[in-house]
């Protein structure tokens, strides 16, 4: 990667982080105490954007598919869950420390960054061969080999600039805590590192009570926790985050067809949301997780390069089989079409709500020069924009605020609306651009005569005169999820 590119990318990410904080989207957690690494809070507009994204995902899973239903399982689960799922033994990241800077890194991330460097400089073959070599070593759990690969590739610590590395070790990512009030009587439990297990342990409950027939899916949105070794790139890698996962239960032998179907459906979903085709790509996993027989990432081109936003995994019958063994309770489904009992296979789609937020934010962030002036705005799809319209009386007198308030009353039950009367109309437009409000509706003296208002469009800044009676229909059309759903 050329040095200038790196600088430009870092600057863009820095601008995005600063904008997100300054305009009420994302703050560092407990900032007055200097923050907590890799933990963030969402502000007034951030929570609206995040809720819209979660609702969009939820509805596109549960409403658009009559064979997918939702659940909301608890964060705490019986500790045996994590023994059965393999997380106690295998949910590890290989880590390595630099002895000079005392900084800790994920060994695979150091190697992936090196490969990304080869790719950027056009040496695709070398990038592929490096990733292939790493995949094989990790598969064989050859940590000494991973160490040698780092040294032989001349990978140095970005802080100290040296390759004085410790050996590579495995580090479990689960957070644990104690339940029980008497010291001798406590049990160690874990904060769930993925929401999926809440779905697996409820597979039969849901199948029976919602009367589902294979193939069917269970969707869930909820918090997950991982003690990430390298927490970096803002909300990309957090220690507390939210996942949106859907497990799709299928007849054994059909899983590869469903895997391809779900990968295609999820790519379409991202495109429908407004992500340009050249900014999203599929990436097959070099190293498969302990539960998968096929896996891919959907990657988005963030300012720091193409990185995973969503995982599509073919999890076989691994999880249900393990839970059957550890709980000694049958996890089988009777398929009336073929008159057989079996443990279903599972295709999983798993996306982080925070990563989706970051992708949407990066994609919407526009900082451009127009007629010699800098203009910054967030071009969110109106359906997910935190605020749909700002109602702005031109002046604070002559009955204009009252007329504007009437419009707010007519719209507020169906749309998130802002009323603002302070500062010049130009300044108020700019403020709405900065939080990505697609429509500004100005009320002027003429409005009192003809019941018409001026709509100012965020992306083009074009203005048009519209009757107040048409506002509701206009906003409904522009802001409805239907416009996104129709493209999926
Ligand atoms: N149940 C499968 C699973 O958890 P994963 O690839 O480890 O698979 C799925 O995670 C998604 O969760 C990722 O694609 C990412 O969007 C999100 N995610 C994972 N770890 C994260 C973290 N530390 N911070 C933010 N999002 C994360």
Boltz pocket constraint, residues with backbone or C-beta under 6 A from the ligand:
constraints:
  - pocket:
      binder: B
      contacts: [[A, 193], [A, 194], [A, 195], [A, 196], [A, 226], [A, 228], [A, 235], [A, 236], [A, 237], [A, 238], [A, 239], [A, 241], [A, 242], [A, 243], [A, 245], [A, 308], [A, 309], [A, 310], [A, 311], [A, 348], [A, 350], [A, 351], [A, 352], [A, 353], [A, 354], [A, 355], [A, 356]]
      max_distance: 6.0
